[in-house]
Amino acid sequence: MSQFRLAVLLSMFAALSACGGSSSSSSSPTGNTPNTGNEPSASQNSELLVSRRGGHYWHDFCAGKPDSTVVPADPRELVVPGVDAGRAVLMNAPWQVCQEGNHPGTCGELRRQSERGLALIAAEGRPGAASMFSGDAATSTYAFPASAYAEMWNSIWQLEERPAQYDELVAQRWGMPLSRIRNPYPLAGEDPNETNGGSGQLPMGVTQLREADGRWTGQLNLSCSICHGGAVGSDADGPGLGAQYGTNSLSDITAMYADLVRLAPQQAALAIVAQNKVRGTGNITNFQLFGVLTFGDYESIPSWLTIQAEPSTGTEDPPVWWNLGSRTAKFFDAGMMVDAKRIELSFHFPDFFGDYEAAKQWVLDHQQAGDAWLHSLKSPVWPEAKLGAIDQNLAEAGAILFHEKNLWAQGLQNPVARPEGGNGSCASCHGAYSPRYTNNPKWLASPLLDGVAAYVTPIDIIDTDRARLNGNSQRVADYTRDNWFIYGDGEKNEAGAPICGNWNDEALRGERELGYLAPPLFGVLATAPYFHNGAVPDIDGVLNPEKRPTIWRRQSAAAPAGLEGSVVMGYDYSLQSGYDSEKMGWRYDELPCEAGASLPLLGVTNPLLDCNPLDAEGASLQDGLGLVWGNGGLAWNLINVPILTNEQLEERKIYNTRFYSQSNSGHAFTAVLTEAERRAIKEYLKTL
């Protein structure tokens, strides 16, 4: 589309909006009405504004069909080298099959697998729940008694009496919402088997263990939701909102482990794994730590030692699970194939020092069920009743811009290098969503590739923080060639690299440049903050680099009356007070350099740790630490000041983009958009 046509289009919609005629709640040519429940909104009934809400095609296909219905092939198998030749949407991360048994056969088997996976991964006291490094066993070395958990108000918080809101306060402190289903633990004096598990309610990242016959044990352990369970708004706000599986910008796993070490000394062995620097993020893919999981294979240890001087991957923001079915590759750098399922259960790897072969077999026996459930998840719907009705006309203009506007068109003088191929639009990297384009062979090879994102944007183009990419170095790739989780026992190419291994390995990726996988954009409302490290709090900042804060702190929920200053509250995830519908992201306060960070062992606050207040571009202590972290991945986890006070926990809410791995640079090619164009694109993103 020419720049002139786009300008005319936007001017028309601006005029409509000024006259009050563009709201989805007003009359429209289709006579549609606003969304009032689970049905698509009016703005989703046209050829431009339709969203399948993520998940996997199989689950959509099987909806309402008999169990005997045969499941078709996975559409992602269509992503092969050259599938994007001459097309608007780029795809350079081809699909790869990694093990047998991936196809469920029938809709009934898909449903049965998904049900088993729900119990396995979501846990929350369900029969068959898995927990940290214990498989689905009823006992665990890492379990801790519910009685100790119930007394943290006294043993750790040093309060004079148990608060009435105790369960909610634990959830706030650790950044894990209370489960939306009953997830019980026994209070003092309760027999869990006489009280159906107990009358307490756990956060979604904690589960009470159960015997094979369903009897409760009174012992607690952790689940995947310590990193992958979050919340956006409340259940009453709209479909899919409230506590959610597969997205989290809330958790402070370091705060959690600091507490757990005092409850159960064995947790000290895991506390170093948890070291994140900012609440809501994690050091999710530290290769040096991940390698410990395969120490049961003692021959791997010498090779593991060779990567200790490689960089830490640093701060990362967990990617959402509902997009898994729309990707061909895992992780921010597309380092592994989506079909490489073993790693999805790595947190549950049972007793790998005691019986390594049995631990591997447990993963093989459960991987299909876990993966089926992960692929079933759907993104939430924009809650028009809470955040405002979607402007249908403006969103339609945004859909056209998203799919057609060439950001490198002549006259825009975009200073960023243009990707090779594609049409230069947002869809070129993030995929196509509107039927007008998904059904057009000029955009996609098949309509079944709706919403599939399979393009690794070269790092020199995307230019976001490179720590995650640097951490997955060639030396790391060489080490992982023999790693079981990364299919070191699988089929290998002529260069000796496992075809389901680490695709940052130059022997696998070939001429493809290193970079970051552009994610699918389903449910973008619920994925703030943005970029792989969570450095940008809202979509405004993603589209306009000038609107990105340097040092910022997301707003916290208010403490209960009488407990102000005595308890640590988590981020405010209420739509009414915590979410900014205009900017599309979480409300935050921008902070001056002098915000600093405390050094409690020295009894001082030293702003030089985070930045230099005398010279914005000057050196600071964190620059020195960056040299350490950039040359030794374990250092990120080992070099930390012990958390001793609530004040330290509060300071962990500060996001400093000058800190190692936390830069907010990149995605600068959208700076050529006008404000009117950005507004239209934001309105369109609300519909996905």
C-alpha positions as CSV (number, residue, x, y, z in Angstrom):
1,M,0.0,0.0,0.0
2,S,1.4,3.5,-0.9
3,Q,2.1,6.0,1.8
4,F,-0.5,8.3,0.2
5,R,-3.2,5.7,0.5
6,L,-2.3,5.0,4.1
7,A,-2.4,8.7,4.9
8,V,-5.8,9.1,3.3
9,L,-7.1,6.0,5.2
10,L,-5.9,7.3,8.6
11,S,-7.3,10.8,8.0
12,M,-10.7,9.3,7.2
13,F,-10.7,7.3,10.4
14,A,-9.5,10.3,12.4
15,A,-12.4,12.3,11.1
16,L,-14.9,9.5,11.9
17,S,-13.5,9.3,15.5
18,A,-13.8,13.0,15.9
19,C,-17.5,12.8,15.0
20,G,-18.0,10.0,17.5
21,G,-18.9,7.5,14.8
22,S,-16.1,5.0,15.2
23,S,-16.9,3.2,18.4
24,S,-17.8,-0.4,18.3
25,S,-20.7,0.3,20.5
26,S,-22.3,2.6,17.9
27,S,-24.1,1.7,14.7
28,S,-21.9,0.1,12.1
29,P,-22.5,-1.3,8.6
30,T,-22.6,-4.8,10.0
31,G,-25.0,-3.9,12.8
32,N,-22.8,-5.7,15.4
33,T,-22.8,-5.0,19.1
34,P,-20.0,-4.9,21.7
35,N,-18.6,-8.0,23.4
36,T,-20.5,-8.9,26.5
37,G,-19.1,-12.3,27.3
38,N,-17.3,-15.2,25.7
39,E,-18.4,-14.3,22.2
40,P,-16.1,-12.3,19.9
41,S,-16.6,-8.6,19.9
42,A,-18.2,-6.7,17.0
43,S,-14.7,-5.8,15.8
44,Q,-13.9,-9.5,15.4
45,N,-16.6,-10.3,12.9
46,S,-15.0,-8.8,9.8
47,E,-12.4,-10.1,7.4
48,L,-9.9,-7.8,9.2
49,L,-10.6,-8.3,12.9
50,V,-10.6,-12.0,13.8
51,S,-8.4,-13.8,16.3
52,R,-8.2,-17.5,17.2
53,R,-6.7,-16.5,20.6
54,G,-3.6,-18.7,20.3
55,G,-3.5,-22.3,21.3
56,H,-3.1,-25.0,18.8
57,Y,-5.1,-25.8,15.6
58,W,-5.8,-29.3,16.8
59,H,-7.8,-28.1,19.9
60,D,-9.8,-25.7,17.7
61,F,-10.4,-28.5,15.1
62,C,-11.6,-30.9,17.8
63,A,-14.0,-28.5,19.5
64,G,-17.4,-30.0,19.5
65,K,-16.3,-33.1,17.5
66,P,-16.7,-36.7,18.6
67,D,-13.8,-38.5,20.3
68,S,-13.4,-40.8,17.3
69,T,-12.6,-37.9,15.0
70,V,-9.2,-38.3,13.3
71,V,-6.9,-35.4,14.1
72,P,-5.2,-33.8,10.9
73,A,-1.5,-33.1,10.5
74,D,0.1,-30.3,12.5
75,P,0.0,-27.2,10.3
76,R,3.4,-26.1,11.5
77,E,4.9,-29.0,9.5
78,L,4.2,-26.7,6.5
79,V,7.0,-24.4,7.7
80,V,9.9,-25.8,5.6
81,P,12.8,-23.9,4.0
82,G,11.5,-21.7,1.2
83,V,7.9,-21.6,2.4
84,D,8.2,-17.8,2.6
85,A,9.7,-17.3,-0.8
86,G,8.2,-14.2,-2.4
87,R,5.6,-13.9,0.4
88,A,4.9,-11.0,2.8
89,V,5.4,-13.0,6.0
90,L,9.0,-14.2,6.6
91,M,9.7,-17.7,8.1
92,N,13.3,-18.9,8.6
93,A,12.8,-21.3,11.6
94,P,11.5,-24.5,9.9
95,W,9.6,-27.2,11.7
96,Q,11.4,-30.3,12.9
97,V,10.0,-33.5,14.3
98,C,11.9,-34.7,17.3
99,Q,10.3,-37.9,18.6
100,E,7.7,-40.5,17.7
101,G,4.1,-40.4,19.1
102,N,3.6,-36.7,18.5
103,H,0.3,-37.2,16.8
104,P,-2.6,-37.9,19.1
105,G,-4.5,-39.9,16.5
106,T,-8.1,-38.9,17.6
107,C,-9.7,-36.0,19.3
108,G,-10.5,-38.2,22.2
109,E,-6.8,-39.0,22.8
110,L,-5.9,-35.3,22.4
111,R,-8.5,-34.5,25.2
112,R,-7.2,-37.3,27.4
113,Q,-3.6,-36.2,27.0
114,S,-4.6,-32.6,27.8
115,E,-6.5,-33.6,30.9
116,R,-3.5,-35.5,32.2
117,G,-1.2,-32.6,31.4
118,L,-3.4,-30.2,33.3
119,A,-2.9,-32.2,36.5
120,L,0.8,-32.8,35.8
121,I,1.9,-29.2,35.2
122,A,-0.7,-26.9,36.7
123,A,-0.6,-29.2,39.9
124,E,-2.6,-27.3,42.5
125,G,-3.3,-30.4,44.6
126,R,-4.8,-32.3,41.7
127,P,-4.3,-36.1,41.7
128,G,-1.3,-36.8,39.4
129,A,0.3,-33.4,40.1
130,A,4.0,-33.1,39.5
131,S,6.3,-31.0,41.6
132,M,9.8,-29.7,41.7
133,F,12.4,-32.3,40.9
134,S,10.1,-35.1,42.1
135,G,8.0,-36.2,39.1
136,D,4.5,-37.0,40.3
137,A,5.7,-38.8,43.4
138,A,3.9,-38.4,46.8
139,T,7.2,-37.7,48.6
140,S,10.0,-35.2,47.8
141,T,13.4,-34.3,49.2
142,Y,12.4,-30.7,48.6
143,A,9.0,-30.8,50.3
144,F,8.3,-28.6,53.3
145,P,5.6,-29.0,55.9
146,A,2.4,-27.1,55.6
147,S,2.6,-26.3,59.3
148,A,5.8,-24.3,58.7
149,Y,4.3,-22.5,55.7
150,A,1.3,-21.6,57.8
151,E,3.5,-19.9,60.4
152,M,5.7,-17.6,58.2
153,W,3.7,-14.6,59.6
154,N,5.5,-15.3,62.9
155,S,8.8,-17.1,62.0
156,I,9.8,-14.8,59.1
157,W,7.6,-11.7,59.0
158,Q,7.8,-11.2,62.8
159,L,4.2,-10.0,63.1
160,E,2.4,-10.2,66.4
161,E,-0.6,-12.1,65.1
162,R,-1.7,-14.0,62.1
163,P,-3.3,-11.6,59.6
164,A,-6.8,-12.4,58.4
165,Q,-5.6,-12.1,54.8
166,Y,-2.5,-14.4,55.4
167,D,-2.9,-16.5,52.3
168,E,-3.3,-13.5,50.0
169,L,-0.3,-11.8,51.7
170,V,1.9,-14.8,50.9
171,A,0.7,-14.7,47.3
172,Q,1.5,-10.9,47.2
173,R,5.0,-11.3,48.8
174,W,6.0,-14.1,46.3
175,G,4.2,-12.6,43.3
176,M,2.0,-15.7,42.7
177,P,-1.8,-15.2,42.7
178,L,-3.9,-17.5,44.7
179,S,-5.2,-20.4,42.6
180,R,-8.6,-19.9,41.1
181,I,-9.5,-23.4,42.0
182,R,-9.4,-24.9,45.5
183,N,-5.7,-25.5,46.2
184,P,-5.7,-26.4,49.9
185,Y,-3.2,-26.8,52.8
186,P,-4.0,-27.7,56.4
187,L,-4.0,-25.0,59.1
188,A,-2.8,-25.7,62.7
189,G,-4.6,-28.6,64.2
190,E,-6.2,-29.7,60.9
191,D,-5.9,-33.2,59.5
192,P,-5.8,-32.7,55.8
193,N,-7.6,-36.0,55.1
194,E,-10.5,-35.0,57.4
195,T,-10.8,-31.5,55.9
196,N,-10.3,-32.3,52.1
197,G,-6.8,-31.0,52.1
198,G,-7.2,-28.3,54.7
199,S,-8.9,-24.9,54.9
200,G,-6.0,-22.8,53.7
201,Q,-5.6,-21.7,50.1
202,L,-2.2,-21.9,48.3
203,P,-0.8,-19.7,45.6
204,M,-0.9,-21.4,42.2
205,G,2.9,-22.1,42.3
206,V,2.6,-24.3,45.4
207,T,0.9,-27.7,45.7
208,Q,0.2,-30.2,48.5
209,L,1.5,-33.6,47.7
210,R,-0.9,-36.6,47.5
211,E,-0.5,-40.4,47.8
212,A,-1.4,-42.5,44.8
213,D,-4.8,-43.2,46.3
214,G,-5.5,-39.5,46.6
215,R,-4.8,-39.1,50.3
216,W,-3.2,-35.7,51.3
217,T,0.3,-35.7,52.9
218,G,0.4,-32.3,54.6
219,Q,3.7,-31.7,52.6
220,L,4.1,-28.9,50.1
221,N,6.3,-28.5,47.1
222,L,6.6,-26.1,44.1
223,S,5.3,-26.3,40.5
224,C,6.0,-24.7,37.2
225,S,3.7,-21.8,38.1
226,I,6.4,-20.2,40.3
227,C,7.6,-18.8,37.0
228,H,4.7,-19.4,34.7
229,G,1.6,-18.5,36.7
230,G,0.4,-14.9,36.8
231,A,-2.7,-12.7,36.8
232,V,-4.2,-9.9,34.8
233,G,-7.3,-8.4,36.4
234,S,-9.9,-10.6,38.1
235,D,-12.2,-13.4,37.0
236,A,-15.1,-10.9,36.9
237,D,-13.3,-8.7,34.4
238,G,-13.8,-10.9,31.4
239,P,-13.0,-14.2,29.6
240,G,-9.6,-15.6,30.5
241,L,-8.7,-12.9,33.0
242,G,-7.7,-13.3,36.6
243,A,-5.2,-15.9,37.6
244,Q,-3.7,-17.4,34.5
245,Y,-1.5,-20.3,33.5
246,G,1.4,-19.5,31.2
247,T,2.1,-15.8,31.8
248,N,3.8,-14.1,34.7
249,S,5.2,-10.7,35.2
250,L,4.6,-10.8,38.9
251,S,6.8,-13.4,40.6
252,D,9.8,-12.8,42.8
253,I,11.2,-16.3,43.1
254,T,14.3,-15.0,44.9
255,A,12.0,-13.6,47.6
256,M,10.2,-17.0,47.7
257,Y,13.4,-19.0,48.1
258,A,14.8,-16.6,50.7
259,D,11.7,-17.5,52.8
260,L,11.8,-21.2,51.9
261,V,15.4,-21.6,53.0
262,R,14.3,-20.7,56.5
263,L,11.4,-23.2,56.4
264,A,13.4,-26.1,55.0
265,P,17.2,-26.1,54.9
266,Q,17.2,-28.4,51.8
267,Q,15.8,-25.6,49.8
268,A,19.2,-23.9,50.1
269,A,20.4,-26.2,47.3
270,L,17.9,-24.5,45.0
271,A,18.0,-20.9,46.2
272,I,20.9,-20.1,43.8
273,V,18.8,-21.3,40.9
274,A,16.2,-18.6,41.7
275,Q,18.3,-15.5,41.6
276,N,16.6,-13.0,39.5
277,K,17.4,-9.3,39.9
278,V,14.0,-7.7,39.4
279,R,10.6,-8.9,40.5
280,G,8.6,-10.3,37.6
281,T,11.6,-11.7,35.7
282,G,13.9,-14.7,36.0
283,N,17.2,-16.1,34.9
284,I,15.3,-18.7,33.1
285,T,17.8,-20.2,30.7
286,N,21.1,-20.1,32.6
287,F,23.0,-22.8,30.8
288,Q,25.6,-23.3,33.5
289,L,22.8,-24.1,36.0
290,F,20.7,-26.1,33.6
291,G,23.7,-28.4,32.9
292,V,23.5,-29.6,36.6
293,L,20.4,-31.5,35.7
294,T,22.4,-34.0,33.7
295,F,25.1,-34.5,36.3
296,G,23.6,-38.0,36.7
297,D,25.5,-38.7,33.5
298,Y,28.9,-38.2,35.1
299,E,30.6,-38.2,31.8
300,S,29.0,-34.8,31.0
301,I,30.8,-33.0,33.8
302,P,34.1,-32.3,32.0
303,S,32.2,-30.8,29.1
304,W,30.1,-28.7,31.4
305,L,33.2,-27.2,32.9
306,T,34.1,-25.8,29.5
307,I,31.2,-23.3,29.6
308,Q,31.7,-21.7,33.0
309,A,33.4,-18.6,31.4
310,E,30.5,-18.1,29.0
311,P,28.1,-15.2,29.7
312,S,25.0,-15.3,31.8
313,T,21.7,-15.0,29.9
314,G,20.6,-12.6,32.6
315,T,17.2,-11.1,33.1
316,E,14.3,-12.7,31.1
317,D,10.6,-12.3,31.1
318,P,8.8,-15.8,30.8
319,P,7.2,-16.1,27.3
320,V,3.4,-17.0,27.4
321,W,2.3,-20.6,26.9
322,W,-0.8,-19.8,24.8
323,N,1.5,-18.8,22.0
324,L,3.4,-22.2,22.0
325,G,1.0,-23.7,19.4
326,S,1.8,-20.8,17.0
327,R,5.6,-21.1,17.1
328,T,8.0,-23.5,15.4
329,A,10.8,-22.8,17.9
330,K,11.2,-22.4,21.7
331,F,12.9,-19.6,23.7
332,F,13.6,-16.1,22.7
333,D,16.4,-16.9,20.3
334,A,14.6,-19.9,18.8
335,G,17.3,-22.1,20.4
336,M,15.2,-25.2,20.4
337,M,12.5,-26.7,18.3
338,V,8.9,-26.6,19.7
339,D,8.7,-30.3,19.2
340,A,11.7,-30.8,21.5
341,K,9.4,-31.6,24.4
342,R,11.7,-33.0,27.1
343,I,12.8,-29.7,28.3
344,E,9.2,-28.7,29.2
345,L,9.3,-31.2,32.1
346,S,12.9,-30.4,33.2
347,F,11.7,-28.7,36.4
348,H,10.0,-32.0,37.4
349,F,13.0,-34.2,36.6
350,P,12.9,-36.7,39.4
351,D,15.9,-37.8,41.5
352,F,18.4,-37.4,38.7
353,F,21.3,-38.1,41.1
354,G,19.7,-41.3,42.4
355,D,18.5,-43.0,39.2
356,Y,19.3,-41.0,36.1
357,E,17.8,-43.5,33.7
358,A,14.5,-43.7,35.6
359,A,14.3,-39.9,35.7
360,K,14.7,-39.8,31.9
361,Q,12.1,-42.4,31.4
362,W,9.6,-40.5,33.6
363,V,10.0,-37.5,31.3
364,L,9.5,-39.7,28.2
365,D,6.4,-41.2,29.7
366,H,4.7,-37.8,30.5
367,Q,6.0,-35.4,27.8
368,Q,3.1,-35.8,25.4
369,A,0.5,-35.2,28.0
370,G,2.2,-32.1,29.4
371,D,2.7,-30.7,25.9
372,A,-0.9,-31.3,24.9
373,W,-2.2,-29.2,27.8
374,L,0.3,-26.4,27.1
375,H,-0.9,-26.2,23.5
376,S,-4.6,-26.1,24.6
377,L,-4.3,-22.7,26.4
378,K,-6.0,-19.6,25.0
379,S,-5.3,-15.9,25.5
380,P,-7.7,-13.6,27.2
381,V,-10.0,-11.3,25.4
382,W,-9.7,-7.5,25.6
383,P,-12.3,-6.6,28.4
384,E,-14.3,-3.8,26.8
385,A,-16.5,-3.4,29.9
386,K,-13.4,-2.6,32.0
387,L,-10.9,-1.0,29.6
388,G,-13.2,0.6,27.0
389,A,-14.8,-0.6,23.8
390,I,-12.6,-1.3,20.8
391,D,-12.9,1.3,18.1
392,Q,-13.8,-0.9,15.2
393,N,-13.0,1.5,12.4
394,L,-9.7,2.5,13.9
395,A,-8.8,-1.2,14.6
396,E,-9.5,-2.1,10.9
397,A,-7.2,0.7,9.8
398,G,-4.6,-0.7,12.2
399,A,-5.0,-4.2,10.8
400,I,-4.3,-2.9,7.3
401,L,-1.2,-1.0,8.6
402,F,0.0,-4.0,10.6
403,H,-0.2,-6.3,7.5
404,E,0.7,-3.9,4.7
405,K,2.7,-0.8,5.8
406,N,6.3,-1.1,4.7
407,L,8.4,0.5,7.4
408,W,11.3,0.8,4.9
409,A,9.3,2.4,2.2
410,Q,11.0,5.1,0.1
411,G,10.8,8.4,1.8
412,L,10.6,7.1,5.4
413,Q,14.4,6.9,5.6
414,N,14.4,4.2,8.2
415,P,17.9,4.1,9.6
416,V,17.6,0.4,10.6
417,A,18.7,-2.2,8.1
418,R,15.7,-3.9,6.4
419,P,15.1,-7.7,6.7
420,E,15.7,-9.6,3.6
421,G,12.4,-10.5,2.0
422,G,8.9,-10.0,3.3
423,N,6.9,-6.8,2.7
424,G,8.5,-4.8,5.5
425,S,5.4,-4.8,7.7
426,C,4.8,-5.8,11.3
427,A,3.2,-9.0,10.0
428,S,6.4,-9.7,8.1
429,C,8.0,-10.8,11.4
430,H,5.1,-11.4,13.8
431,G,2.8,-13.4,11.4
432,A,-0.5,-12.7,9.7
433,Y,-3.9,-12.8,11.6
434,S,-6.6,-11.2,9.5
435,P,-8.5,-13.5,7.1
436,R,-8.0,-10.9,4.4
437,Y,-4.3,-11.8,4.6
438,T,-4.2,-15.4,6.0
439,N,-6.3,-16.5,3.0
440,N,-4.1,-14.6,0.6
441,P,-1.2,-16.7,-0.8
442,K,0.8,-13.5,-1.2
443,W,1.1,-13.5,2.6
444,L,1.0,-17.2,3.7
445,A,1.4,-20.5,1.9
446,S,-1.7,-21.8,3.7
447,P,-4.5,-20.3,5.8
448,L,-3.6,-22.9,8.4
449,L,-0.5,-20.8,9.2
450,D,-2.8,-18.1,10.7
451,G,-0.9,-16.4,13.6
452,V,2.2,-18.7,13.2
453,A,5.4,-16.7,13.9
454,A,8.6,-18.4,12.6
455,Y,11.0,-15.6,11.9
456,V,14.3,-15.1,13.7
457,T,15.0,-11.4,13.3
458,P,18.8,-10.8,12.9
459,I,20.2,-9.2,16.0
460,D,21.6,-6.2,14.0
461,I,18.1,-5.4,13.0
462,I,16.1,-6.1,16.2
463,D,19.0,-4.8,18.3
464,T,17.4,-5.7,21.7
465,D,19.6,-6.6,24.6
466,R,22.2,-9.2,23.5
467,A,22.9,-11.0,26.8
468,R,20.4,-13.8,26.2
469,L,21.9,-14.4,22.7
470,N,25.5,-14.1,24.0
471,G,24.8,-16.6,26.7
472,N,23.8,-19.2,24.1
473,S,27.2,-19.1,22.6
474,Q,28.9,-21.5,20.2
475,R,30.8,-23.0,23.1
476,V,27.5,-23.7,24.8
477,A,26.1,-25.2,21.6
478,D,29.2,-27.5,21.5
479,Y,28.5,-28.6,25.0
480,T,24.8,-29.2,24.5
481,R,25.5,-31.6,21.5
482,D,25.7,-34.4,24.1
483,N,23.0,-33.2,26.4
484,W,20.0,-35.5,26.8
485,F,17.4,-32.7,27.3
486,I,18.7,-31.2,24.1
487,Y,18.4,-34.5,22.2
488,G,22.1,-35.4,22.2
489,D,20.9,-39.0,21.8
490,G,18.8,-38.2,18.7
491,E,19.4,-38.0,15.0
492,K,22.4,-35.9,14.1
493,N,23.4,-34.1,10.9
494,E,26.6,-34.6,9.0
495,A,28.4,-32.1,11.3
496,G,27.5,-34.1,14.4
497,A,24.9,-31.7,15.7
498,P,21.5,-33.1,16.9
499,I,18.8,-31.9,14.6
500,C,16.6,-31.3,17.6
501,G,19.5,-29.7,19.5
502,N,20.6,-26.1,20.0
503,W,19.8,-24.2,16.9
504,N,22.2,-21.4,17.8
505,D,24.8,-24.0,16.8
506,E,26.3,-22.8,13.5
507,A,26.3,-26.4,12.3
508,L,22.4,-26.4,12.4
509,R,21.4,-22.8,11.6
510,G,23.7,-22.6,8.6
511,E,23.4,-19.1,7.0
512,R,20.6,-17.9,9.2
513,E,21.9,-15.0,11.3
514,L,21.6,-15.1,15.1
515,G,18.8,-13.0,16.5
516,Y,15.5,-13.2,18.4
517,L,12.3,-14.9,17.3
518,A,9.5,-12.4,16.8
519,P,6.7,-13.8,19.0
520,P,3.0,-14.3,18.0
521,L,0.9,-11.5,19.4
522,F,-2.2,-13.3,20.7
523,G,-3.4,-11.8,24.0
524,V,-0.8,-9.0,23.8
525,L,-2.9,-7.2,26.5
526,A,-1.6,-9.8,29.0
527,T,2.0,-10.0,28.0
528,A,3.3,-6.7,29.4
529,P,6.0,-5.7,30.0
530,Y,7.6,-6.2,26.6
531,F,10.8,-7.4,25.0
532,H,12.4,-10.7,26.0
533,N,13.8,-9.1,29.2
534,G,10.7,-7.2,30.2
535,A,12.4,-3.8,29.8
536,V,9.5,-1.9,28.3
537,P,6.4,-1.5,30.4
538,D,3.8,-0.8,27.6
539,I,3.1,-1.0,23.9
540,D,3.6,2.8,23.6
541,G,7.2,2.3,24.4
542,V,7.5,-0.7,22.0
543,L,6.3,1.4,19.1
544,N,8.0,4.6,20.0
545,P,11.6,4.3,21.5
546,E,11.4,7.8,22.8
547,K,8.7,6.8,25.3
548,R,10.7,4.2,27.1
549,P,11.7,4.9,30.7
550,T,15.3,4.4,31.8
551,I,14.7,3.5,35.5
552,W,11.1,2.6,36.5
553,R,9.1,0.8,39.0
554,R,5.7,-0.8,38.4
555,Q,3.0,0.2,40.9
556,S,2.3,-2.1,43.8
557,A,-1.0,-3.1,45.3
558,A,-2.0,-1.4,48.5
559,A,-1.4,-3.1,51.8
560,P,-4.3,-4.0,54.0
561,A,-5.2,-1.4,56.6
562,G,-3.0,-1.6,59.7
563,L,-0.3,-3.6,57.8
564,E,1.3,-0.8,55.9
565,G,5.0,-1.1,56.0
566,S,4.9,-4.5,57.8
567,V,4.2,-6.7,54.7
568,V,5.5,-6.7,51.1
569,M,2.8,-6.3,48.5
570,G,3.2,-7.5,44.9
571,Y,2.5,-5.6,41.7
572,D,-1.0,-4.1,41.1
573,Y,-2.6,-6.3,38.5
574,S,-6.0,-4.8,38.8
575,L,-7.4,-3.4,35.5
576,Q,-9.0,-0.5,37.3
577,S,-5.9,0.8,39.0
578,G,-2.9,-1.1,37.6
579,Y,-3.4,-1.1,33.9
580,D,-3.1,1.8,31.4
581,S,-5.5,1.1,28.6
582,E,-4.2,4.0,26.5
583,K,-0.6,3.0,26.6
584,M,-1.5,-0.7,26.7
585,G,0.7,-1.8,29.7
586,W,1.2,-1.6,33.4
587,R,1.3,1.7,35.2
588,Y,4.7,2.6,36.6
589,D,6.6,5.4,38.2
590,E,9.7,6.7,36.5
591,L,12.6,7.0,38.9
592,P,15.7,9.2,39.1
593,C,19.1,7.6,39.0
594,E,19.5,8.3,42.7
595,A,16.9,5.6,43.5
596,G,19.8,3.3,44.1
597,A,19.9,-0.1,45.7
598,S,20.9,-0.9,49.3
599,L,23.9,-2.7,50.6
600,P,22.5,-3.9,53.9
601,L,25.7,-5.6,55.0
602,L,27.3,-2.1,54.9
603,G,24.3,-0.4,56.3
604,V,24.2,2.2,53.4
605,T,22.3,3.0,50.3
606,N,24.6,3.3,47.3
607,P,23.1,4.7,44.1
608,L,26.4,4.0,42.3
609,L,25.4,0.3,42.3
610,D,22.7,1.0,39.7
611,C,23.8,4.1,37.9
612,N,26.0,7.2,38.1
613,P,24.0,10.2,39.4
614,L,26.9,12.6,38.4
615,D,27.2,11.5,34.8
616,A,24.3,9.7,33.1
617,E,26.7,8.0,30.8
618,G,29.4,7.5,33.4
619,A,30.6,4.2,34.8
620,S,29.0,2.7,37.9
621,L,29.5,-0.4,40.1
622,Q,27.0,-2.3,38.0
623,D,29.2,-1.9,35.0
624,G,31.9,-3.7,36.8
625,L,29.5,-6.4,37.8
626,G,28.4,-6.7,34.2
627,L,32.0,-7.7,33.2
628,V,31.7,-10.5,35.8
629,W,28.3,-11.7,34.7
630,G,29.3,-11.4,31.0
631,N,32.2,-13.8,31.6
632,G,30.7,-16.4,33.9
633,G,27.1,-17.4,33.9
634,L,27.0,-18.9,37.4
635,A,28.2,-15.5,38.8
636,W,24.8,-14.1,38.1
637,N,23.3,-16.5,40.6
638,L,26.1,-16.7,43.1
639,I,27.1,-13.0,43.5
640,N,24.1,-11.6,45.4
641,V,23.5,-9.7,48.6
642,P,21.4,-11.8,51.1
643,I,17.8,-10.6,51.4
644,L,17.3,-9.7,55.0
645,T,14.7,-6.9,55.0
646,N,11.4,-5.9,53.5
647,E,13.2,-2.8,52.1
648,Q,15.3,-5.0,50.0
649,L,12.3,-6.7,48.6
650,E,10.8,-3.4,47.7
651,E,13.9,-2.3,45.9
652,R,13.7,-5.4,43.7
653,K,10.7,-3.8,42.0
654,I,13.1,-1.2,40.4
655,Y,13.9,-1.9,36.8
656,N,17.1,-0.3,35.6
657,T,17.6,-0.5,31.9
658,R,21.3,0.3,32.3
659,F,21.8,-2.9,34.3
660,Y,23.4,-6.0,32.7
661,S,21.0,-7.8,30.4
662,Q,18.2,-5.2,31.0
663,S,18.7,-2.7,28.1
664,N,15.5,-1.3,26.5
665,S,17.2,-0.7,23.2
666,G,16.0,-2.1,19.9
667,H,12.8,-2.4,17.8
668,A,13.7,1.1,16.6
669,F,12.4,0.6,13.1
670,T,8.9,1.5,14.3
671,A,10.1,5.0,15.1
672,V,9.1,5.9,11.5
673,L,5.4,5.4,12.4
674,T,3.3,8.5,13.0
675,E,1.3,8.9,16.2
676,A,-1.9,8.3,14.2
677,E,-0.5,5.1,12.8
678,R,0.6,3.9,16.2
679,R,-2.8,4.6,17.7
680,A,-4.5,2.5,14.9
681,I,-2.0,-0.4,15.4
682,K,-2.6,-0.4,19.1
683,E,-6.3,-0.5,18.6
684,Y,-5.8,-3.5,16.3
685,L,-3.6,-5.3,18.8
686,K,-6.5,-5.2,21.3
687,T,-8.4,-7.5,19.0
688,L,-5.8,-10.3,18.8
